[in-house]
Amino acid sequence: MSLTKKIMIALVLGVFAGIILTFVPDKAFSMLDTYLLGPVGQIFLNLIMMLVVPLVFVSITLGTAGLGDPSKLGKIGIYTVTFFLITTACALIIGIGLGYILQPGKEGVFNTDQSYEATEAPPIMETIINIIPENPIASMATGDMLQIIAFAIFIGVALAFLGEKTAGIHRLFEQANEILNWLVMLVMKTAPYGAFALVASAIGDAGLDAIGSMAMYMITVVLSLIVHGAVVYSLAIWWLGKANPLKFYKGFFPAMSVGFSTSSSNATLPISMKTAQENLGVKKEISSFVQPLGATINMDGTGIMQAVATVFISQVYALPLSATDLLLVILTATLASVGTAGVPGVGMIMLAMVLGQVGLPVEGIALIIGIDRILDMLRTSLNITGDAVCAYIISEKERRKEEKTAKA
């Protein structure tokens, strides 16, 4: 049986196990989660996270060196960021549109007396300045992805310029990449067990009561995610990549399933890069640059959550949003997706920013936070898919250019 089928079966079993666990007494569930599901899931996450920082550093260094011409790197960087900003804006529009069509805030009775303390996001200029690390080793120790990416790009450019002078170092990075890829393959063998434990724990912890009371909100978010993936990404693959979207999704499914179980773009990065390169034929140097950057700044799934949550909270509190407010939501959330990159709990920080901009109570976040872990699984799957779509499109464009050059 293939690994993809094993992971799929594990996810299905995890969902059923999670539903069954919602009927188990709290004390029994707590013991099962503490001594079995929690440790298995956390060990799987730790195994992947162990590889993230070295893999990002090595792969981006090699990817940058492989591109050679810094101007080419700049063009790819501009295309990547532009693609992410446009798709994020599309995601927000879809979320807002379905929020008003389905009206999740008008279905059910909600406790609006709950409180939520929002974390303040750093100013955007501070985020931009902090991209350049004062201490690259400290950045690696803390897992600051933007700083790691910046330092790796500098090293990669240096290797490209110095050429034969640093051939030994370049070969060392290639060998390190081989080691890391082998370790990714090894860790992937544990994915079905980790996926089962993480999904069962998340659903069992949320409980059917919380899921039931927020059913329409969850349906709106899930439907928005499906529409964005099926329409926006598929059109991008077909129109820009000149490829078959179904073939893309079939090839990338293993990474999507791991993203669903881990709820972390960074944790899924080793698997998503390997899947894109081996199953979709994305060039290593492009995958190595685009996907780590996307894992840090591309947040289409999070944007959908913010859009639906904003409309939901405005309906619950009976505070209508004007057309200007909705445009402000789209603009703020799109720019914030880059400005708050790498900040812990970034989804809720961005949502608090958006709510503050349009005058909605930040306390409304308390209504959705109980079931956010389950939705985060789906958001992560969409986020990493967007990263792969961008890398795939750029790779296909480069391949077509090379074929034209070869024929000429």
C-alpha positions in Angstrom: 0.0 0.0 0.0 1.3 3.4 -0.9 2.2 6.0 1.7 -0.6 8.3 0.3 -3.2 5.7 0.9 -1.9 5.0 4.4 -2.1 8.7 5.3 -5.6 9.0 3.9 -6.8 5.9 5.9 -5.1 7.3 9.0 -6.9 10.7 8.6 -10.3 9.0 8.1 -9.8 6.8 11.1 -8.6 9.8 13.1 -11.8 11.7 12.3 -13.9 8.7 13.4 -11.8 8.2 16.5 -12.1 11.9 17.4 -15.9 11.8 17.1 -16.0 8.7 19.3 -13.8 10.4 21.8 -16.3 13.3 22.2 -18.6 10.8 23.9 -15.9 9.6 26.3 -15.8 11.2 29.9 -13.5 14.1 30.1 -11.2 12.3 32.6 -10.8 9.3 30.3 -10.1 11.5 27.3 -7.6 13.5 29.2 -5.6 10.4 30.2 -5.8 9.0 26.6 -4.7 12.3 25.2 -1.9 12.8 27.7 -0.4 9.3 27.5 -1.1 8.2 23.9 -2.5 10.6 21.4 -0.6 13.7 22.6 2.9 12.0 22.7 2.5 10.2 19.4 1.4 13.4 17.6 4.0 15.6 19.3 6.8 13.2 18.5 5.8 13.3 14.8 5.7 17.1 14.9 9.1 17.2 16.6 10.6 14.9 14.0 9.5 17.2 11.2 10.3 20.4 13.0 13.8 19.0 13.7 14.4 19.2 9.9 12.8 22.5 9.1 15.5 25.0 9.9 18.4 23.1 8.4 16.3 22.2 5.3 15.2 25.7 4.7 18.7 27.1 5.1 20.4 24.5 2.9 17.7 24.4 0.2 17.4 28.1 -0.2 21.1 28.5 -0.3 21.3 25.9 -3.1 18.3 27.3 -4.8 19.7 30.8 -4.9 23.1 29.6 -6.0 21.4 27.4 -8.7 19.5 30.4 -10.1 22.9 32.1 -10.6 21.9 35.5 -11.9 20.7 37.8 -9.0 18.4 39.6 -11.4 16.6 36.3 -12.1 16.2 35.8 -8.4 14.7 39.3 -8.1 12.2 38.5 -10.9 11.1 35.3 -9.3 10.8 37.0 -5.9 8.6 39.8 -7.3 6.5 37.3 -9.2 6.1 35.1 -6.0 5.1 38.0 -3.7 2.7 39.4 -6.3 1.1 36.0 -6.8 0.7 35.6 -3.0 -0.8 39.1 -2.6 -3.3 38.6 -5.4 -4.5 35.2 -4.3 -4.8 36.4 -0.7 -7.1 39.2 -1.9 -9.1 36.7 -3.9 -9.4 34.5 -0.8 -10.7 37.4 1.2 -13.3 38.3 -1.4 -14.5 34.7 -1.5 -14.7 34.6 2.3 -16.7 37.8 2.5 -19.0 36.9 -0.3 -19.9 33.5 1.2 -20.2 35.0 4.6 -23.0 37.3 3.4 -24.6 34.5 1.3 -24.7 31.9 4.1 -24.9 34.4 7.1 -23.4 32.2 9.8 -23.7 34.8 12.5 -27.5 34.7 12.2 -27.8 31.0 12.8 -27.7 30.0 16.4 -27.4 31.6 19.9 -24.0 32.9 20.9 -22.6 34.0 24.2 -21.2 37.5 23.6 -20.1 38.1 27.2 -16.8 36.2 26.6 -13.5 38.1 26.6 -10.4 37.9 24.5 -7.1 39.6 25.0 -5.6 40.4 21.6 -1.8 40.4 21.0 -0.5 43.5 19.3 1.2 43.0 15.9 4.6 44.7 15.4 4.7 47.7 13.0 5.2 46.7 9.4 8.5 48.7 9.2 9.8 46.8 12.2 9.1 43.5 10.5 10.8 44.7 7.3 13.9 45.9 9.2 14.1 42.6 11.2 14.3 40.6 8.0 18.1 41.1 8.1 19.4 39.2 11.1 21.8 40.7 13.6 22.8 37.1 14.6 22.1 34.4 12.0 22.9 31.6 14.5 20.3 33.1 17.0 17.8 33.3 14.2 18.3 29.6 13.4 18.0 28.7 17.1 14.7 30.6 17.5 13.4 29.5 14.1 12.8 33.0 12.7 12.1 31.9 9.1 12.3 35.3 7.4 15.7 36.0 8.9 16.9 32.4 8.0 15.7 32.9 4.4 17.4 36.3 4.1 20.8 34.9 5.4 20.5 31.8 3.1 19.9 34.1 0.1 23.1 36.1 0.9 25.1 32.8 1.1 23.6 31.5 -2.1 24.4 34.7 -4.0 27.9 34.6 -2.7 28.3 31.0 -3.9 26.9 31.9 -7.3 29.4 34.8 -7.7 32.4 33.0 -6.4 31.9 29.9 -8.5 34.8 27.5 -8.6 36.5 29.3 -5.6 33.8 27.8 -3.3 33.1 24.6 -5.2 33.9 22.6 -2.1 31.4 24.5 0.1 28.8 24.2 -2.7 29.3 20.4 -2.7 29.0 20.3 1.1 25.6 22.0 0.8 24.5 19.5 -1.8 25.6 16.6 0.4 23.8 18.1 3.4 20.7 18.4 1.2 21.0 14.7 0.4 21.2 13.8 4.1 18.1 16.0 4.9 16.1 14.5 2.0 16.9 11.0 3.3 15.7 12.0 6.8 12.5 13.4 5.3 11.8 10.1 3.7 12.4 8.3 7.0 10.1 10.7 9.0 7.4 10.3 6.3 7.1 6.6 7.3 5.7 7.7 10.7 3.2 10.1 9.1 0.2 7.8 9.2 0.6 7.4 13.0 1.2 11.0 13.6 -1.7 12.1 11.4 -4.1 9.7 13.2 -3.1 11.0 16.7 -3.2 14.7 15.8 -6.6 14.5 14.1 -8.2 12.4 16.8 -6.8 14.6 19.5 -8.0 17.8 17.9 -11.6 16.6 17.2 -11.9 14.9 20.6 -10.7 18.1 22.4 -13.1 20.4 20.5 -16.2 18.4 21.4 -19.4 18.0 19.5 -21.1 20.8 21.5 -18.6 23.4 20.3 -18.7 22.0 16.7 -22.5 21.9 16.7 -23.1 25.5 17.9 -20.6 26.8 15.3 -21.7 24.5 12.5 -22.7 27.3 10.0 -19.5 29.2 10.6 -17.5 26.1 10.0 -19.4 25.3 6.9 -18.9 28.8 5.5 -15.1 28.6 6.1 -14.8 25.1 4.7 -16.8 26.0 1.6 -14.7 29.1 1.1 -11.5 27.1 1.3 -12.9 24.6 -1.3 -14.0 27.3 -3.7 -10.6 29.1 -3.5 -8.7 25.9 -4.1 -11.0 24.5 -6.8 -11.5 27.8 -8.7 -8.6 30.3 -8.0 -5.8 27.8 -7.8 -7.1 25.6 -10.6 -7.5 28.6 -12.9 -4.0 29.7 -12.1 -2.6 26.2 -12.8 -4.5 26.0 -16.1 -4.0 29.5 -17.3 -0.6 30.5 -16.0 1.0 27.0 -15.7 -0.6 25.6 -18.9 -1.2 22.4 -16.9 -4.0 20.0 -15.7 -5.2 21.0 -12.2 -6.4 17.5 -11.4 -2.9 16.1 -12.1 -1.4 18.8 -9.8 -3.8 18.0 -6.9 -3.3 14.2 -7.3 0.5 14.7 -7.2 0.5 17.1 -4.2 -2.1 15.3 -2.1 0.4 13.6 0.2 1.7 17.0 1.4 -1.9 18.3 1.7 -2.8 15.4 4.0 0.3 16.0 6.2 -0.5 19.7 6.3 -4.0 18.8 7.5 -2.7 16.8 10.4 0.1 19.1 11.5 -1.7 22.5 11.1 1.6 24.1 10.4 3.0 25.3 7.1 6.6 25.3 8.5 6.2 21.8 9.9 4.9 20.5 6.6 7.6 22.3 4.6 10.1 19.3 4.2 7.3 17.1 2.9 5.7 19.8 0.7 9.0 20.6 -1.0 9.9 16.9 -1.6 6.4 16.2 -3.0 6.5 19.2 -5.3 9.9 18.3 -6.7 9.3 14.6 -7.1 5.6 14.3 -7.9 5.1 17.5 -9.8 8.6 18.0 -11.3 9.1 21.4 -9.8 12.7 22.5 -10.3 14.7 22.2 -7.0 16.1 25.7 -7.2 12.6 27.2 -7.6 10.9 25.0 -5.1 13.7 25.7 -2.6 13.1 29.4 -2.9 9.4 29.8 -3.4 7.9 27.3 -0.9 9.9 28.3 2.2 9.0 32.0 1.4 5.4 31.0 0.9 5.3 29.1 4.2 6.2 32.3 5.9 4.2 35.0 4.1 1.4 33.2 2.1 -1.8 32.9 4.1 -4.8 32.4 1.8 -6.4 30.0 4.2 -5.9 32.4 7.1 -7.3 35.2 4.9 -10.5 33.3 4.4 -10.8 32.7 8.1 -10.4 36.4 8.8 -13.0 37.4 6.1 -15.6 34.9 7.3 -14.9 35.6 11.0 -15.2 39.4 10.4 -18.6 39.0 8.7 -19.7 36.4 11.3 -18.8 38.7 14.3 -20.5 41.7 12.6 -23.7 39.6 12.3 -23.5 38.2 15.9 -23.1 41.7 17.3 -25.6 43.2 14.8 -23.0 45.8 13.6 -23.3 46.1 9.8 -20.2 46.7 7.7 -20.3 49.3 4.9 -18.7 48.8 1.5 -15.8 51.0 2.7 -15.3 48.7 5.7 -15.2 45.6 3.5 -12.6 47.2 1.2 -10.6 48.1 4.3 -10.8 44.4 5.5 -9.4 43.2 2.1 -6.6 45.8 2.1 -5.6 45.4 5.7 -5.6 41.6 5.7 -3.7 41.4 2.4 -0.9 43.7 3.5 -0.9 42.2 7.0 -0.2 38.7 5.6 3.3 39.9 4.8 3.7 42.5 7.6 3.0 40.0 10.4 4.9 37.1 8.8 6.6 34.8 11.4 4.7 36.1 14.4 3.4 33.4 16.7 -0.4 33.1 16.6 -0.4 35.2 13.4 -3.9 34.3 12.4 -5.6 35.7 15.5 -3.2 38.7 15.6 -4.2 39.5 12.0 -7.9 39.0 12.8 -7.6 41.4 15.8 -6.0 44.0 13.5 -8.8 43.7 11.0 -11.6 43.9 13.6 -10.0 46.9 15.1 -9.8 48.7 11.7 -13.6 48.3 11.1 -14.7 49.0 14.7 -15.8 45.5 15.6 -15.3 44.1 19.1 -12.1 42.1 19.4 -13.8 40.0 22.1 -15.7 38.3 19.3 -12.6 36.2 18.6 -13.5 34.2 21.8 -16.5 32.9 19.9 -14.5 31.1 17.3 -11.3 30.2 19.1 -12.7 26.9 20.5 -13.1 25.3 17.1 -10.2 27.2 15.4 -7.8 24.2 15.8 -10.0 22.0 13.5 -10.3 24.7 10.8 -6.6 25.5 11.1 -5.9 22.0 9.7 -7.8 22.8 6.5 -6.3 26.3 6.3 -2.8 24.9 6.4 -3.6 22.4 3.6 -4.7 25.3 1.5 -1.8 27.5 2.4 0.9 25.0 1.5 -1.1 24.2 -1.7 -0.8 27.9 -2.7 2.9 27.8 -2.1 3.2 24.7 -4.4 1.0 26.2 -7.1 3.2 29.3 -7.3 6.4 27.2 -7.4 4.8 24.9 -10.1 3.7 27.8 -12.3 7.2 29.5 -12.1 8.9 26.2 -12.8 6.7 25.5 -15.8 7.3 29.0 -17.2 11.1 28.5 -16.8 10.8 25.1 -18.5 9.0 26.6 -21.5 11.5 29.4 -21.8 14.4 26.8 -21.9 12.6 24.7 -24.5 12.1 27.8 -26.7 15.8 28.7 -26.3 16.9 25.2 -27.1 14.8 25.2 -30.3 16.1 28.6 -31.4 
